Amino acid sequence: MRFNRYVAVLFGSAALMGGTVAACGGDDDSGGGSSSSSSSGSTSGAKVIDPKSMDGAKGEITYCTGKDTSGEAAAGVKGFNAKYQSQGLTAKMLEFPADAQQQRQQFVQRQEAKSGECDVFSADVVWTAEFANQKWLYDLTPYIQAKKAKFIPATLKSVTYDGKQWGVPFASDVGLMFYHKGKANKVPATWQELYAQAKQKGGIVYQGAAYEGLTCDFLELAFAAGGKVLSEDGKKAVIDSPENLKALKFMVDGIKNGSAPKSVTTYMEEQSRMNFESGKPAFMRNWTYAYSVGKKNKNAPAFAVAPLPAFEGAGTSGILGGHNKVISVYSKNPGGALAFVDYDTSEERQLQLGTEYSNAPVNPAVYDMPKMKEAIPYAAQMKQGIEQADSRPVSPVYPQISEAIFKNVNSALSGATSPEDALKKADDEINQALATF
């Protein structure tokens, strides 16, 4: 059945960077890709975009996005209008609140009312399945299939649900490993080596509080260890597995033996960053925003970044964050909307996104451009991190899935429950959520 809900979810891992909310969402080789590509039929009958509809499109479209604190969205609208106004096509922007959950509510309210006020939405990467399952989005598969070379393959997983693509990747984000040059000259090859080194050099900090950030941090290790959250068809929880248990025990043992401070169970992004910049910890897992912010802190020790390490005996992974562009099925101008989305993912626009607003482009060619390398010194590491990353579970009930993960993982990290019991409880809670749709 179709699933309507208004669950208040704290997307606490969101970090405002360059006006884009960079929330924490790779590669099937790691076993973490819970975004099943097999069609279950739940989206049967959805409207499908005609890529030719953007050719010569005219009229006005409205782009709805979160609070444009950096001016990035306004710059996009301005550039689009400069390019298309002569053919009679223009765009205007409607800003939603800065809070991610309030943005989602604004989206839901309009779609429930079948409003055509917003033609294009900026959507968090974890909203895809919920909105596609409601048949609120255009199926953009024909467009994506013709434009695949424009995107880093991993980013396409965040727009894929029921075997179709429901959006276009716009701005990505990924967790990176930060390290103090005075304490480590590089990031060790494996998590195990990193934790052993951290124990001797002031520790590692990450996002261990009971919120979305911990879901991301745990899944990075779990997916690298070979674990999964959902079955291939997305209908059953498989989080209670030997691979996931190995990852969770590793995190718990890291706190017990002093590789990570006990206080990490209360840390979100900013607590992690400020602790790292104090100079004590040798390592920090955080999002890309922490690089530019940290470099502005003249009191912070010299540091560098690298992609996340491998899990010994298994593989590498990461968790994608960022935003996609989606087109409302109630748009009166889908052709104009697609033209806007196409412009926003052009090399010109993606280069602007990276060099002027410090966001992570989804177009691989941009990372090799001299202007990008000059503006983002760690562009190569950022690209590699995105390429090896996984999406968070793509499911209409993702908020409940995430809560089951972060609540129980935090309980284990805090010592309130055993890793075994934490995963069993998470498995039960996820299955209960899956039974609701």
Buried (B, 14 or more C-beta within 10 A) or exposed (E): EEEEEEEEBBBBBBBBBBBBBBBBBBBEBBBBBBBBBEEBEBBEEBBEBBBEBBEEBEEBBBBBBBBBBBEBBBBBBEBBBEBBEEEEBBBEBBBBEBBBBEBBBBBBEBBEEEEBEBBBBBBBBBBBBBBBBBBBBBBBBBBBEEBEEBBBEBBBBBBBBBEBBBBBBBBBBBBBBBBBEEBBEEBBEBBBBBBBBBBEBBBBBBBBBBBBBBBBBBBBBBBBBBBBBBEEEBBEBBBBBEBBBBBBBBBBEBBEEEBBBEEBBEBBBEBBBBBBBEBBBBBBBBBBBBBEBBEEEEEBBEBBBBBBBBBBEBBBBBBBBBBBBBBBBBBBBBBBBBBBBBBBBBEEBBBBBBBBBBBBBBBBEBBEBEEBBEBBEBBBBBBBBBBBBBBBBBBBBBBBBBBBBBBBBBBBBBEEBBBEEBBBBBBBBBBEBBEEB
